[in-house]
Amino acid sequence: MGNSSNQPLWKLLSVLYKPHPWHGISPGEHIPERINCFVEVVPSDTVKYEIDKVSGYLKVDRPQRYSNICPALYGFLPQSYCGDSVAEYSMQKTGRDLCGDGDPLDVCVLTDRPIQHGNLIVECIPIGGFRMLDQGEVDDKIIAVLKEDATYGTWTDISEAPEVVLDRMRHYFLTYKLPPGALTSNCEITHTYGAADAHEVIRRSFADYQERFGNLEELLTSALSVMR
């Protein structure tokens, strides 16, 4: 099965097969200034969806708690991973001993458009993020705006976002994992940071991905050679 077009193997396979949202979709051509986000959850969802890491299909993670509805498009950055490098950066900023959560980097996308379903890709501009910890694991939330959005599209840094918008997002992430009857959360937001820090977290998440999954194409090529 020769690669006569000299394209990366993933691009050739995506012509015939649906690419895996985490491993097979491009993170964007202008990262970290502009990125792609694979959207799992939209504000109208009453359950939280997330991808199944093996199959790449969306699955129900859990019902949203009572009236706790996600205030923005919510998903992740393809080909990213929260590992040692992302954790190291958070440790520098917090002075705590931490580890990455082992998931792709989460992204929230602000838009004034009523997008009704997830399982889609949007191009967006990172403007900042929340330095979030979940039971001692680094779980940063990058905050972005939809490219060319009529209301939010001109923002370039989180300092331009009204505090009420950020408060609503903080409340969601500090309460979205609370079980019924619980009064305290295992989640903590230590800092709200701007675009420069968001870009650094994104770069580190790509380095962690390469460290963890960088040989995926090599492994696949080897497996296909054996099958020939």
trRosetta pair geometry for C-beta under 8 A, 3 or more apart (Angstrom, degrees):
i j d omega theta_ij theta_ji phi_ij phi_ji
1 224 5.7 -70 49 161 137 123
1 228 6.2 -143 -6 -88 87 116
3 6 6.4 105 133 -84 98 27
3 7 6.8 -135 -173 52 106 60
3 9 6.6 -81 -94 -85 136 75
3 12 6.6 -123 -125 -38 93 157
5 12 7.1 152 52 -89 122 110
7 11 4.6 -93 158 77 120 128
7 12 5.5 142 86 -51 114 90
8 11 4.9 91 66 3 83 103
8 12 7.4 -156 96 -5 45 86
8 217 6.7 -64 -172 -129 98 152
9 12 5.7 -58 -153 37 38 112
9 13 6.3 33 154 -17 71 107
9 217 5.2 147 45 -155 119 102
9 220 6.2 172 121 95 146 123
9 221 5.8 -140 -61 -72 161 96
10 13 5.8 -58 -148 39 32 109
10 14 6.2 34 155 -26 66 107
10 19 7.0 62 180 -124 96 120
10 23 7.8 -136 -124 139 134 83
10 24 5.6 -170 -166 -133 113 73
10 217 6.2 -81 -35 -97 97 110
11 14 5.8 -53 -146 31 31 112
11 15 7.4 44 152 -30 58 93
12 15 6.1 -45 -168 13 37 113
12 16 7.9 6 149 5 62 102
13 16 6.3 -73 -163 47 43 96
13 17 5.5 -30 166 41 83 110
13 19 7.4 109 102 -93 96 83
13 24 7.6 -94 90 -133 113 123
14 17 6.7 -80 -114 68 30 66
14 18 7.7 21 -143 -157 69 15
14 19 4.4 -9 -110 -56 106 111
14 24 6.0 152 -84 175 111 115
18 56 7.6 175 118 109 104 139
19 23 7.6 -139 175 85 92 67
19 24 2.7 -157 -175 127 102 131
19 25 5.5 147 107 -58 130 64
19 56 7.9 -148 130 -162 43 158
20 23 4.5 19 82 46 124 92
20 24 4.3 115 42 0 65 110
20 25 7.6 -120 91 -13 48 81
20 56 4.0 -132 -136 -87 73 138
21 24 7.2 -11 -41 49 12 88
21 25 5.6 -2 -149 -5 43 130
21 38 4.6 120 -174 -160 113 162
21 51 5.4 -142 58 -97 133 154
21 56 5.3 149 9 -160 82 94
21 78 6.5 -124 163 -98 57 104
22 25 7.7 78 13 27 6 97
22 38 7.7 -105 -72 33 47 156
22 51 6.4 -173 -39 94 103 154
22 53 6.8 9 -5 -137 158 69
22 56 6.8 -136 12 -111 88 87
22 76 7.3 -3 -106 97 82 133
22 78 6.1 174 -151 -134 26 70
22 79 7.3 135 165 -55 55 41
22 104 5.6 -145 -132 -52 101 138
23 56 8.0 -93 28 -90 91 118
23 78 7.5 -145 -41 -167 9 93
23 79 6.7 91 -129 -83 37 74
23 213 6.7 -122 -115 167 108 149
23 216 6.2 -129 -162 168 130 171
24 56 7.7 1 20 -118 118 150
24 78 7.7 -80 63 -160 38 131
25 36 6.6 -127 145 114 111 144
25 38 6.1 114 64 -68 160 121
25 78 4.1 -125 80 -102 96 163
25 79 7.6 -146 75 -19 63 94
25 121 6.4 -166 -166 -92 140 135
26 29 7.2 15 156 -52 136 69
26 36 6.2 91 97 10 71 148
26 78 6.7 88 91 83 15 139
26 79 7.7 -23 -147 3 27 133
27 31 5.5 13 120 -57 110 147
27 35 5.9 -36 169 -151 84 89
27 36 5.6 -162 -164 41 30 96
27 77 5.7 41 -136 176 107 90
27 78 4.9 -151 -79 73 71 84
27 79 4.9 -101 -41 52 115 109
27 80 6.7 104 -108 -40 136 94
27 206 7.3 -126 38 -95 172 112
28 31 4.9 121 76 -51 108 92
28 34 5.6 -155 178 112 143 76
28 35 4.6 -144 -1 -134 149 37
28 36 4.5 176 -58 -14 89 82
28 123 6.7 119 -113 -128 113 91
29 34 7.7 -5 63 84 65 111
30 33 5.4 -56 143 66 99 99
30 34 4.2 34 80 45 111 105
31 34 6.9 -97 -77 72 44 49
31 35 5.3 62 -105 -92 93 84
31 202 6.4 -144 -174 150 105 131
31 206 7.4 119 130 -56 146 145
32 35 6.6 -7 -151 -56 53 112
32 126 6.4 -38 163 34 91 140
32 198 7.2 174 158 120 127 78
32 199 4.0 141 94 -140 140 75
32 202 4.0 133 -126 83 123 141
32 203 5.8 -79 -43 -49 134 80
33 125 7.0 -19 162 -138 62 84
33 126 7.6 -137 -152 39 22 92
33 199 7.2 10 -69 -106 53 118
34 123 6.2 16 174 -179 108 100
34 124 7.2 166 -155 85 69 29
34 125 5.7 -37 -103 -94 72 69
34 147 6.6 42 -141 -84 117 125
35 77 5.7 -30 169 -124 137 110
35 107 7.2 -144 100 -109 131 154
35 123 7.5 171 90 -150 31 60
35 124 6.2 -28 67 66 76 78
35 125 7.9 137 22 -103 74 23
35 126 6.2 39 11 -32 121 105
35 144 7.0 -106 53 -104 106 156
35 202 6.7 -128 -71 -140 145 142
36 77 7.3 119 79 -140 62 64
36 78 6.1 -10 89 19 112 111
36 121 5.3 -9 -170 -170 113 109
36 122 7.2 149 -154 76 62 35
36 123 5.8 -40 -96 -96 65 63
36 124 7.7 110 -125 19 21 79
37 73 7.1 113 112 122 138 117
37 75 4.9 124 165 70 93 115
37 76 7.0 149 -154 70 74 18
37 77 6.4 -48 -104 -83 64 58
37 107 4.3 -125 -117 93 120 142
37 109 5.4 -170 54 -47 160 129
37 121 7.1 152 76 -154 43 57
37 122 5.3 -19 59 62 95 86
37 123 7.9 159 15 -101 77 16
37 124 5.4 3 -4 16 119 127
37 144 6.7 -176 -43 55 138 146
38 51 7.6 12 122 -41 135 134
38 75 4.8 -149 92 164 52 136
38 76 5.8 -18 56 60 94 72
38 77 7.9 155 14 -103 83 11
38 78 5.8 86 -22 -55 117 94
38 120 7.7 174 -151 90 57 25
38 121 5.7 -31 -97 -96 62 74
39 42 6.7 43 165 -65 125 85
39 73 4.9 -50 -124 -175 123 110
39 74 7.0 90 -148 62 73 33
39 75 4.1 -122 -108 -37 29 137
39 109 7.2 -72 -91 28 108 131
39 115 7.4 -21 153 129 170 145
39 118 4.5 -141 124 -140 87 80
39 119 7.1 -59 83 8 79 20
39 120 5.4 -7 45 61 112 73
39 121 7.3 -176 4 -93 84 21
39 122 6.0 46 -35 1 118 109
40 48 8.0 39 127 -179 114 67
40 49 4.9 -154 170 96 91 92
40 50 5.4 28 -173 -107 156 44
40 51 6.5 -113 -99 -31 122 77
40 58 6.4 160 -142 -121 85 110
40 74 6.3 -56 59 101 86 76
40 75 4.5 140 0 -108 78 80
40 76 7.2 33 -17 -3 118 88
40 118 4.9 34 177 -176 15 152
40 119 7.4 58 -117 -58 43 53
41 45 5.1 -112 -155 45 80 150
41 48 5.8 -25 -91 -139 141 63
41 49 5.6 167 -75 42 79 84
41 50 8.0 -20 -38 -68 105 63
41 70 5.1 83 130 20 124 162
41 73 7.5 155 86 -160 58 44
41 74 4.3 -13 63 62 104 107
41 75 7.0 178 25 -65 67 67
41 118 5.7 -6 -53 -65 16 142
42 45 5.5 114 57 -19 63 102
42 70 7.4 174 140 79 13 120
42 73 5.8 -14 -110 -108 69 71
42 74 7.7 -167 -76 23 27 77
42 115 5.4 -133 -127 100 135 90
42 116 6.5 140 104 179 162 12
42 117 6.2 -122 5 -114 141 8
42 118 5.5 -162 -23 -55 91 80
43 69 5.9 66 -167 151 69 108
43 70 5.7 -129 -101 86 53 74
43 71 6.1 31 -109 -139 112 22
43 72 6.9 44 -62 -47 102 10
43 73 7.6 -65 -25 -63 81 48
44 69 7.8 11 -106 -164 15 128
44 114 7.9 57 -37 -168 125 91
44 116 6.2 -14 36 -142 147 61
45 48 7.2 109 126 -90 127 35
45 49 6.7 -94 -160 -3 154 101
45 64 7.1 127 117 -30 79 130
45 69 7.5 153 69 -148 58 87
45 70 6.8 10 56 28 103 114
45 118 7.2 0 -55 -19 141 114
46 63 6.7 -10 140 -156 80 83
46 64 5.4 -119 -172 31 45 114
46 69 7.3 -43 -101 -103 57 98
47 60 5.3 -24 152 -141 139 102
47 61 7.5 159 162 49 88 67
47 62 6.9 -164 -161 105 82 30
47 63 4.9 -58 -108 -110 82 49
47 64 6.1 -142 -101 -13 22 78
48 60 7.6 100 75 -164 51 59
48 61 4.5 -50 101 60 97 115
48 62 5.4 9 44 57 109 71
48 63 7.5 97 9 169 78 6
48 64 5.8 117 -39 -72 85 75
48 70 7.7 110 -104 -40 89 123
48 176 7.2 99 -75 176 144 116
49 58 4.8 10 178 -174 124 113
49 59 6.8 153 -153 75 75 30
49 60 6.2 -52 -101 -101 68 43
49 61 6.4 151 -133 -2 14 92
49 118 6.0 -169 67 53 138 151
50 58 7.2 158 87 -146 15 70
50 59 6.6 -29 69 61 63 78
50 61 4.6 52 9 -55 107 125
51 56 5.9 -21 -169 -152 119 38
51 57 7.0 148 -149 82 72 22
51 58 5.9 -58 -95 -93 55 52
51 59 7.3 80 -163 14 18 83
51 76 7.9 -92 12 29 119 130
52 55 4.6 19 92 42 123 95
52 56 6.7 -45 71 10 78 15
52 57 5.4 7 29 60 114 72
52 58 7.5 157 -5 -134 81 6
52 59 4.8 72 -52 -15 97 125
53 56 8.0 23 -163 -69 17 47
58 118 6.8 128 -106 97 152 119
58 119 5.6 -87 -29 -77 138 106
60 63 8.0 10 -179 -58 115 55
64 68 5.3 -152 172 81 97 82
64 69 6.1 62 159 -92 160 52
64 70 7.4 -120 -109 -22 135 81
64 176 7.2 -51 -140 -145 80 87
65 68 4.4 23 67 26 83 131
65 175 6.8 -123 69 146 138 91
65 176 6.7 177 17 -146 111 39
65 178 5.8 54 -111 67 175 87
65 180 7.5 -175 -138 -72 103 64
68 172 6.4 136 -172 -131 91 69
68 175 5.6 -142 -116 109 138 111
68 176 5.7 177 152 -103 134 64
69 172 7.7 -68 85 -114 33 117
70 74 5.0 -85 -172 -12 148 137
70 108 8.0 -152 -176 -125 106 106
70 172 5.9 98 -118 -165 49 147
70 176 7.5 41 -80 -108 81 138
71 165 7.9 178 137 -160 140 66
71 168 4.8 85 -65 134 170 116
71 169 5.7 -114 58 -81 126 68
71 172 5.8 -146 0 -39 97 145
72 108 4.4 74 86 -179 136 99
72 109 5.9 172 163 65 108 39
72 110 5.3 -57 -126 -83 124 56
72 111 7.6 114 -151 17 82 70
72 143 7.9 61 76 -137 174 82
72 169 6.6 4 -3 -101 121 112
73 108 6.9 142 77 -163 55 51
73 109 4.0 -23 67 59 112 101
73 110 7.9 -148 26 -58 87 16
73 111 6.5 26 -8 16 119 113
73 115 6.2 17 -83 61 119 138
73 118 7.7 146 -151 -103 87 85
73 122 6.6 30 130 24 163 152
73 146 7.6 77 22 -67 139 107
74 106 7.2 -8 -169 -170 86 101
74 107 7.5 166 -150 88 44 51
74 108 5.4 -12 -101 -106 75 74
74 109 7.7 -158 -67 19 32 75
75 106 7.6 173 105 -149 24 61
75 107 5.8 -19 73 62 68 92
75 109 7.6 -6 27 -4 96 112
75 118 6.9 154 -77 -150 114 114
76 80 6.9 -149 168 57 94 114
76 103 7.4 -110 -117 151 144 97
76 104 3.9 83 169 105 138 120
76 105 6.1 135 -159 74 84 44
76 106 5.6 -53 -98 -102 78 41
76 107 6.0 136 -122 12 21 90
77 80 4.1 39 92 0 106 141
77 104 6.1 -163 61 169 62 105
77 105 4.5 -7 33 68 116 103
77 107 5.4 101 -47 -34 83 126
77 142 7.1 35 -36 33 123 147
77 202 6.8 -152 -144 -132 174 93
77 205 6.6 80 77 112 135 147
78 104 7.2 -21 -108 -148 24 145
79 104 8.0 58 34 -126 13 114
79 206 6.8 31 127 -121 92 81
79 209 5.3 106 170 162 61 162
79 213 7.9 -134 -140 80 69 132
80 104 4.9 91 74 -157 85 79
80 105 4.0 -52 129 9 143 105
80 202 7.1 -69 -113 -148 135 62
80 205 3.8 18 -163 143 103 120
80 206 6.0 -52 -107 -69 73 56
80 208 7.5 47 -176 65 59 102
80 209 5.4 -106 -132 -48 19 131
81 86 7.8 -156 108 -6 54 131
81 100 7.4 69 147 150 73 151
81 102 7.4 -15 -168 -153 91 37
81 103 7.6 -179 -141 103 56 19
81 104 6.3 -47 -85 -99 46 50
81 105 7.5 -52 -5 -32 9 81
81 205 6.0 157 49 -170 39 73
81 208 4.3 -136 86 114 94 102
81 209 4.0 144 4 -80 105 67
81 211 7.8 -133 76 55 137 87
81 212 5.1 -121 143 32 172 141
81 213 6.9 151 -45 3 145 111
82 86 4.6 -85 -144 72 65 156
82 87 7.3 96 169 -47 80 81
82 100 3.9 -179 138 -165 75 110
82 101 5.1 21 90 41 135 77
82 102 6.6 -63 74 -13 85 15
82 103 5.7 7 28 57 114 62
82 104 7.4 99 -11 173 87 8
82 105 5.9 127 -57 -82 93 68
82 138 5.8 -155 179 96 120 99
82 139 7.0 66 168 -103 173 42
82 140 7.0 174 -111 26 126 92
82 205 6.2 -25 -76 -117 56 97
82 208 6.6 50 -131 100 8 163
83 86 6.2 99 48 24 42 100
83 87 6.8 -79 135 -3 30 105
83 100 4.4 -121 -104 41 15 156
83 102 7.0 62 -89 -96 73 52
83 208 3.4 164 37 -157 107 121
83 209 7.9 173 1 -52 122 39
83 211 6.4 -140 88 72 157 125
83 212 5.8 180 -60 -44 152 125
84 87 5.6 -62 -144 42 28 112
84 88 6.1 36 156 -28 66 104
84 99 7.7 -33 -97 -143 57 72
84 100 6.5 -91 -46 -5 27 119
84 208 6.4 166 38 -112 62 103
84 211 7.3 -61 34 95 109 163
85 88 5.6 -46 -146 28 31 115
85 89 6.8 32 154 -18 61 101
85 204 4.1 -159 129 -165 109 97
85 205 7.7 -152 83 -64 109 27
85 207 4.8 18 18 88 171 120
85 208 4.9 -144 34 -58 104 93
85 211 7.5 145 -15 -1 115 143
86 89 5.9 -55 -156 32 33 110
86 90 6.7 28 150 -14 65 107
86 100 5.1 80 69 -98 110 119
86 105 7.4 -169 -106 -91 151 106
86 138 5.7 178 126 112 100 145
86 140 6.8 -124 -174 5 119 126
86 201 6.2 58 -131 -153 93 77
86 204 4.8 147 -75 119 61 118
86 205 5.5 44 -70 -79 125 71
86 208 5.7 -44 -10 -28 99 149
87 90 5.7 -58 -150 40 36 110
87 91 6.2 38 151 -23 68 105
87 98 5.0 -158 -161 106 96 93
87 99 5.2 -19 -122 -146 156 25
87 100 4.4 -111 -44 -44 107 75
87 138 4.8 -165 -100 0 69 140
88 91 5.6 -53 -148 34 31 113
88 92 6.6 37 151 -23 63 101
88 204 7.6 -146 54 -154 97 140
89 92 5.6 -48 -153 28 34 115
89 93 6.7 22 153 -11 64 108
89 200 6.4 164 -139 133 149 112
89 201 6.4 -162 95 -95 154 69
89 204 5.6 -129 -19 -35 137 171
90 93 5.8 -62 -150 42 34 106
90 94 5.8 2 163 5 72 117
90 96 7.8 -39 133 59 91 98
90 98 5.4 -59 98 74 118 154
90 131 6.0 156 -127 -159 95 108
90 133 7.7 140 174 -78 139 93
90 138 4.5 177 10 -113 162 127
90 140 7.2 -146 -77 -56 121 107
91 94 6.3 -69 -128 52 26 90
91 95 7.2 83 -179 -93 59 8
91 96 6.1 -119 -124 70 68 55
91 97 6.7 34 -123 -110 119 28
91 98 5.2 -160 -72 32 89 100
93 131 6.2 -109 102 -130 144 162
93 190 7.4 134 120 107 105 129
93 191 6.2 -77 157 1 130 152
94 98 7.1 58 62 -25 135 136
94 131 7.0 -175 -56 147 112 136
94 133 7.7 80 -109 -52 170 131
94 190 5.2 6 -104 151 113 169
94 191 7.7 -136 -76 -14 87 112
96 133 7.7 -2 80 -96 155 152
98 133 6.8 -103 -122 -118 129 113
98 136 6.4 -166 -124 177 71 65
98 137 7.0 129 -169 -129 90 24
98 138 5.2 87 152 -47 130 95
99 136 7.3 34 31 135 84 89
99 137 5.8 -40 79 -118 77 74
99 138 6.9 -141 102 5 28 92
100 137 6.7 34 153 -168 18 89
100 138 5.1 -45 -108 54 51 109
100 208 6.7 109 -67 -149 173 156
101 134 6.5 31 -93 55 134 116
101 137 4.1 96 -85 150 80 127
101 138 6.1 -133 -20 71 84 54
101 139 4.9 47 -27 -82 146 85
102 137 7.9 -53 6 -161 81 136
103 106 7.4 28 111 -46 122 89
103 139 7.6 31 45 -123 123 84
104 205 7.7 75 -163 -179 56 125
105 140 6.6 -16 -148 77 92 103
105 142 6.2 44 153 -10 110 121
105 201 7.0 139 -140 143 138 101
105 202 6.8 171 112 -110 170 59
105 205 4.3 -18 -45 -134 133 162
106 139 6.9 29 7 175 131 76
106 140 6.9 -178 47 96 91 55
106 141 5.0 -40 97 -112 117 65
106 142 6.7 170 95 21 56 76
107 124 7.1 145 166 67 131 143
107 126 7.7 -89 -132 -93 108 95
107 141 7.6 147 -103 -168 19 59
107 142 4.6 -25 -108 71 72 106
107 143 7.9 161 -159 -86 60 17
107 144 5.7 -1 -171 7 106 123
108 141 5.8 26 -11 173 111 106
108 142 7.1 -180 24 88 67 52
108 143 5.2 -19 67 -111 103 63
108 144 6.9 162 82 28 49 71
108 169 6.4 115 142 -143 169 130
109 122 5.8 114 169 89 174 139
109 124 4.7 -111 -121 -97 114 156
109 144 5.0 -26 -105 79 71 97
109 145 6.9 114 -161 -133 67 13
109 146 5.5 79 169 -63 110 77
110 143 7.2 29 -21 -177 107 90
110 144 7.2 -168 17 95 77 43
110 145 4.9 -34 63 -109 98 69
110 146 6.8 -124 87 -6 48 81
110 149 7.3 -169 109 79 74 172
110 152 4.5 -175 112 -133 112 173
110 155 8.0 11 71 43 136 144
110 161 7.8 174 -33 -116 168 121
110 165 7.3 28 -116 -177 141 133
111 115 6.8 47 80 -9 141 114
111 122 7.9 -93 -43 -171 145 156
111 145 7.2 130 -72 -165 63 62
111 146 3.9 36 -86 -6 111 137
111 149 4.8 -137 -126 -117 76 137
111 151 7.6 121 -166 49 37 104
111 152 6.4 -113 -97 36 36 127
112 149 6.2 131 17 179 83 107
112 150 5.8 -73 51 61 130 95
112 151 3.9 91 -32 7 133 131
112 152 6.7 160 -25 -6 89 94
113 146 7.0 -66 23 65 114 170
113 149 6.9 -125 -9 -130 102 95
113 150 7.9 109 -52 16 89 101
115 120 7.7 -130 -173 58 128 139
115 122 7.9 -60 -91 -70 166 138
117 120 7.2 94 99 -12 80 116
122 146 6.0 -55 170 -122 130 93
122 147 7.8 -180 166 17 83 91
123 146 7.8 84 81 -159 55 61
123 147 4.6 -16 106 3 96 137
124 144 3.8 85 140 138 124 132
124 145 6.2 168 -162 79 93 30
124 146 5.5 -56 -105 -102 91 36
124 147 5.9 -137 -101 -29 30 79
125 144 5.7 158 74 -162 36 91
125 145 5.3 -19 57 57 94 84
125 147 6.0 112 -28 -86 94 72
125 153 7.6 97 19 -151 129 58
125 155 7.6 164 91 85 122 74
125 156 7.1 -61 148 -116 134 56
126 129 7.3 -14 -165 -48 107 102
126 142 5.3 -48 -126 -179 113 116
126 143 7.2 103 -152 77 66 45
126 144 4.7 -52 -90 -93 47 96
126 195 6.2 130 115 -136 82 77
126 198 4.3 -168 157 139 124 137
126 199 6.7 159 87 -67 135 63
126 202 6.5 -138 -27 -44 168 140
127 143 5.9 -57 62 104 86 91
127 144 6.3 139 5 -119 78 38
127 145 5.9 41 -21 -11 127 100
127 155 5.3 -2 -103 131 154 106
127 156 6.2 161 -117 156 96 18
127 157 5.4 167 -167 -128 87 13
127 158 5.0 137 130 -59 94 62
127 160 7.2 -83 -170 44 139 104
127 161 7.0 125 116 -36 141 116
127 194 7.3 -59 160 -161 60 61
127 195 5.3 -49 -152 -79 37 95
127 198 7.0 73 80 9 17 162
128 142 7.8 164 101 -157 32 56
128 143 5.0 -8 74 55 77 111
128 157 6.5 75 -50 -170 105 56
128 158 2.9 -13 -9 -37 155 128
128 159 8.0 133 -59 -20 141 57
128 161 7.6 -114 31 6 135 132
128 192 6.7 33 158 172 130 78
128 193 5.5 -180 -161 96 88 52
128 194 4.7 -51 -100 -128 102 28
128 195 5.9 -60 -63 -57 63 49
128 197 7.2 38 -142 61 64 100
128 198 5.3 -148 -127 -42 15 127
129 140 5.6 29 158 179 136 102
129 141 5.7 171 -162 88 87 52
129 142 4.5 -45 -94 -110 120 42
129 143 5.3 180 -90 6 47 79
129 158 7.6 -125 -4 -58 34 144
129 192 7.6 -172 95 -153 35 54
129 193 5.6 -10 59 59 77 93
129 197 6.8 -126 42 104 104 102
129 198 4.7 137 -14 -98 111 95
129 201 6.4 -62 43 34 162 156
130 140 6.8 168 83 -155 58 58
130 141 4.4 12 46 51 103 104
130 143 7.1 80 -16 -34 79 108
130 169 7.4 -161 -38 126 134 112
130 170 6.9 156 -106 -99 141 77
130 173 6.5 150 82 65 164 164
130 189 4.8 -52 -171 -135 114 116
130 191 7.5 160 -158 86 47 52
130 192 5.9 -26 -103 -104 65 68
130 193 7.8 162 -96 19 17 78
131 140 6.0 -26 -117 -107 46 89
131 189 6.7 113 70 -163 56 63
131 190 4.9 -56 98 60 109 92
131 191 4.1 29 27 50 125 92
131 192 7.6 -134 11 -68 80 23
131 193 6.2 65 -33 -13 101 115
132 138 7.8 110 81 -166 57 49
132 139 4.8 -60 99 83 102 85
132 140 6.0 151 32 -104 82 29
132 141 5.6 43 -1 -7 133 97
132 173 6.1 -81 -112 155 150 137
132 187 6.2 -7 -173 -170 108 99
132 188 6.9 156 -155 83 60 44
132 189 5.1 -31 -96 -97 78 70
132 190 7.6 174 -96 10 26 76
133 136 6.4 15 180 -99 111 14
133 137 6.8 142 -160 65 66 36
133 138 6.5 -39 -105 -99 68 42
133 139 6.6 124 -126 25 17 92
133 187 7.0 160 84 -153 52 50
133 188 4.8 -10 57 60 99 95
133 189 7.9 -178 19 -81 70 25
133 190 6.5 49 -9 -24 110 110
134 137 5.3 -34 69 63 79 93
134 139 4.3 27 0 -3 113 148
134 177 7.4 80 -141 10 117 162
134 186 6.2 61 -162 117 61 97
134 187 5.1 -12 -102 -102 77 81
134 188 8.0 -175 -74 23 38 65
135 186 4.7 4 -63 167 83 127
139 187 7.5 -73 67 -130 139 99
140 201 5.4 -120 129 -162 169 148
141 169 7.8 -176 125 162 146 116
141 173 6.1 -96 -34 -99 158 155
142 198 5.4 104 -135 -149 94 106
142 201 6.7 -170 -79 91 103 131
142 202 6.8 62 -98 -69 148 97
143 158 6.2 77 76 -98 133 112
143 161 7.6 -36 142 -43 144 163
143 166 8.0 -22 -107 -110 167 85
143 169 7.1 61 -103 157 123 169
143 198 7.4 -99 45 -100 66 140
145 149 5.7 -121 168 30 95 132
145 152 4.0 -150 -142 135 120 110
145 153 5.8 -179 139 -97 121 36
145 155 5.1 123 -29 57 155 108
146 149 3.9 94 73 -55 98 118
146 152 6.6 86 34 73 78 113
146 153 6.4 -55 86 -84 69 89
147 153 6.5 60 180 -134 24 105
148 153 4.9 20 -168 -143 8 153
149 152 4.6 2 92 56 135 81
149 153 3.7 168 49 -50 62 94
150 153 6.6 47 -27 6 13 118
152 155 5.4 -40 -174 11 70 120
155 158 8.0 60 168 -91 123 28
155 160 4.4 -171 -132 87 95 134
155 161 6.5 54 -146 -62 152 78
156 160 7.0 77 40 0 57 142
156 195 6.3 -26 153 -54 68 157
157 160 5.8 107 69 -4 68 97
157 194 4.9 4 -161 -159 102 108
157 195 4.7 -91 -105 -14 76 112
158 161 5.3 -40 -163 15 58 118
158 166 7.3 77 -175 -88 107 128
158 192 6.6 -149 138 160 151 101
158 193 7.2 107 25 106 147 31
158 194 5.1 -141 30 -112 99 60
158 195 7.0 176 -10 -41 80 68
159 194 6.2 -3 -25 -105 93 118
161 165 5.1 -106 176 73 102 130
161 166 5.7 106 117 -47 124 100
162 165 4.9 97 67 -1 83 101
162 166 7.5 -162 97 0 47 86
163 166 5.6 -58 -151 42 41 109
163 167 5.9 46 151 -26 73 105
164 167 5.6 -48 -141 34 32 115
164 168 6.6 37 157 -22 62 102
165 168 6.0 -55 -156 31 29 111
165 169 6.8 22 151 -12 62 107
166 169 5.7 -59 -151 40 36 109
166 170 6.1 39 152 -22 69 105
166 192 6.4 40 -168 -135 138 151
167 170 5.6 -51 -144 36 32 113
167 171 6.3 36 156 -22 65 104
168 171 5.8 -51 -150 32 29 112
168 172 6.7 33 151 -21 61 103
169 172 5.7 -49 -152 30 35 113
169 173 6.6 20 158 -8 66 107
170 173 6.2 -67 -149 43 30 100
170 174 6.0 20 159 -13 68 115
170 189 5.8 -92 -138 17 98 162
170 192 7.9 -60 -77 -76 119 119
171 174 6.0 -64 -141 43 26 105
171 175 6.1 -7 169 7 64 119
172 175 6.6 -88 -150 49 20 90
172 176 5.5 31 167 -51 68 113
173 176 5.9 -31 -117 7 29 117
173 187 6.2 -135 149 149 77 149
173 189 6.8 83 95 -59 124 118
174 185 5.2 155 177 52 70 170
174 187 5.4 -158 -124 91 47 112
174 188 7.7 54 -117 -100 94 28
174 189 6.6 -78 -70 -9 103 106
175 178 5.2 -34 -164 -5 63 124
175 185 6.2 -102 -91 -79 43 135
176 187 7.9 19 43 5 80 160
177 185 6.9 103 65 -148 91 95
177 186 6.8 -63 97 46 130 99
177 187 6.2 117 34 -27 122 122
178 182 4.7 -154 -166 76 87 118
178 185 5.7 -70 -74 -94 96 86
179 182 4.9 87 58 -16 73 124
182 185 7.5 102 133 -80 122 50
185 188 7.6 159 102 -59 102 59
189 192 7.1 31 162 -60 121 77
193 196 7.9 -98 164 66 104 71
193 197 3.6 -49 155 65 138 150
193 198 6.6 171 103 -44 102 73
194 197 5.9 100 58 19 56 98
194 198 7.0 -101 124 -6 34 99
195 198 5.4 -57 -146 37 35 115
195 199 6.3 38 156 -23 68 102
196 199 5.9 -51 -153 31 30 112
196 200 6.8 28 150 -17 62 104
197 200 5.6 -54 -151 36 37 112
197 201 6.4 38 152 -19 68 102
198 201 5.8 -53 -149 36 33 110
198 202 6.3 34 152 -20 65 106
199 202 5.7 -54 -149 36 31 113
199 203 6.4 32 153 -19 65 104
200 203 5.7 -51 -147 35 32 111
200 204 6.3 29 155 -15 64 108
201 204 5.8 -59 -149 41 30 110
201 205 6.3 33 153 -25 65 106
202 205 5.7 -54 -148 32 30 112
202 206 6.8 29 154 -17 63 102
203 206 5.9 -57 -157 33 33 110
203 207 6.7 33 148 -17 66 104
204 207 5.4 -50 -149 36 39 114
204 208 6.3 40 152 -19 68 103
205 208 5.6 -49 -147 37 34 113
205 209 6.4 40 150 -24 63 102
206 209 5.4 -48 -147 32 35 114
206 210 6.5 35 154 -18 65 102
207 210 5.9 -53 -150 36 32 110
207 211 6.4 33 151 -19 64 106
208 211 5.5 -54 -148 37 34 114
208 212 6.1 19 157 -9 68 111
209 212 6.0 -66 -143 46 28 101
209 213 5.6 -38 -179 41 70 106
209 214 7.2 114 124 -62 63 75
210 213 7.2 -74 -110 62 18 64
210 214 3.9 47 -167 -77 62 118
211 214 6.5 47 -43 -14 13 118
213 216 5.0 8 174 -38 88 115
215 218 4.5 -53 -166 45 78 121
215 219 5.7 83 133 -28 88 97
216 219 5.8 -58 -150 36 29 110
216 220 6.3 26 155 -17 66 107
217 220 5.7 -54 -145 38 33 111
217 221 6.2 36 155 -21 66 106
218 221 5.8 -53 -146 36 29 112
218 222 6.4 30 153 -19 62 106
219 222 5.7 -56 -151 36 31 112
219 223 6.4 30 152 -20 66 106
220 223 5.6 -53 -147 36 33 111
220 224 6.3 31 155 -17 66 105
221 224 5.9 -55 -147 37 30 108
221 225 6.5 35 152 -23 63 105
222 225 5.7 -53 -151 31 32 114
222 226 6.7 32 152 -19 63 103
223 226 5.8 -53 -154 32 34 112
223 227 6.6 31 150 -19 65 107
224 227 5.5 -56 -148 36 37 113
224 228 6.8 51 152 -38 65 94
225 228 5.9 -40 -156 10 34 116
